Amino acid sequence: MSDIVNMAGNALKAGYRYVTHGMPNVTTEQANERMLICTQCEHFNNYVCNECGCMLMLKTRMATESCPIGKWGNLLGESGNYTPSLPEQPKPTPCLPCQQAREQGIKND
């Protein structure tokens, strides 16, 4: 039973890291390289890692994750601070009533 609890805990921690860092993914090529390493590992068991209990089809795609025995690393860098590069978003156009109110000098915040 403790194995199942540890596996669930590891999955929750991985999900938390992934979400709090902006859900960054590795490239398809990087994910394939990671999966190839995993499939040749002694802890590989039908696309589940017996060391950490993670589902490898997910874990190998997450930039925040690394192999529990050091066969491949995360892409957070040495500091562990991952900052995703997001494209600049255009500023939204205000609705017509808001635009008219601003033109008349009326605050409608």
Order of alpha helices (4+ residues) and beta strands (2+ residues): alpha-alpha-beta-beta-alpha-alpha
